[in-house]
Amino acid sequence: MLDASALDPLHRAMAGVRARIVNDPQGRPVVTGISGPTSVGQFKDYAAVPLKDDVHYGVGAVILALIEVSGLT
């Protein structure tokens, strides 16, 4: 699996996700600024993808990152 060198980028990525969490009107946490589905392309293609709030894209990646950060692996 991964060694400790993966933790610094992972912590920075998690800080980026945490910085985008806000509460909705009912006080529930919502992640803002999530890009929609993408396909392989150049940077300009990714930069043109519209951002949305509170969508389920990338949930698996976040769960795996949280497990890695928690030390459960």
Buried (B, 14 or more C-beta within 10 A) or exposed (E): EEEEEEEEEBEEBBEEBEEEEEEEEEEEEBBEEBBEEEEEEEEEEEEEBEEEEEBEBEEEEBEEBEEBBEEEE
